[in-house]
Amino acid sequence: MSPASSPSPREPATRPLAVVTGPTAGIGRAFTLRLADRGYDVLLVARDEERLHALADELAATYSVTAEVLVADLSDRAGMALVEARLADESRPVDLLVNNAGFGLKRRFLDNSVEQEQAALDVLVTAVMRLTHAALGPMVKRGSGGIINVASVAAFLPRGSYSAAKAWVTTFGAWASREYGRQGVHIMTLCPGFTRTEFHERMDVKREAVPRLLWLDVDRVVDGALADWDAGRARSIPGKRYKVIAAVSRHASLPAFQRLQFLGRR
């Protein structure tokens, strides 16, 4: 873990600290920029050390905050343990954890190896559970703190193992918000739909394969999420059309949603 090299004119001890996983692109990057603009110091967690350091330097120079880098692969239990240890360190308390890291598998379940499916499950579910567990202990002990878990509107749709993983995050978040909100910890689940980021590019999903009105702007997603966070909400679903989809999903039949092939991944 190494700090960026630009000093801050403000006293570091007075600034809150946010940990963001998957911060170098897309929703994670937008969260990181917004939080730095709000005066948070940041700890950036991802696999790509070069991109992490570039972002840390940008944050320090632009927002005069302290930005640290923790290189870790969340599909690897040893890498996950590094992040858990940092979150549980009561001598350097974390005020906000954003569990954003994730990826999708384009092919159908049986066309992926079980190792690929396991790696996705480790990042999308196991990391969220373990990092939330690590962060919650110190937060509950001092009676303050927050966690934002990035799920997906896919959580409400039966579209394979990705949807199943995001359904776990959404259900877990709803319970954790009630369980620990009364102990001073704010937990919110963000459920975006299709968002213009590298997420779909990595999966070779073409923009034109999805109806235009379903695409969301990443900055508006995060601005809306933070507005919901400021309002104390337990769930944030960006965009009226996705709010409708989530509401209708509670009543529609399974075959009806299985025919909507394009709604499988965020």
Buried (B, 14 or more C-beta within 10 A) or exposed (E): EEBBEBEBEEEEEEBBBBBBBBBBBBBBBBBBBBBBEBBBBBBBBBBEEEBBBBBBBBBBEEBBBBBBBBBBBBBBEEBBEBBBEBBBEEEEBBBBBBBBBBBBBBEEEEEBEEEEBEBBBBBBBBBBBBBBEBBBEBBBEEEBBBBBBBBBBBBBBBBBBBBBBBBBBBEBBBEBBEEBBEEBBBBBBBBBBBBBBEBBEEEEBEEEEBEEEBBBBBBEBBBBBBEBBEEEBBBBBBBEBBBEBBEEBEEBEEEEBBEEEEBBBB
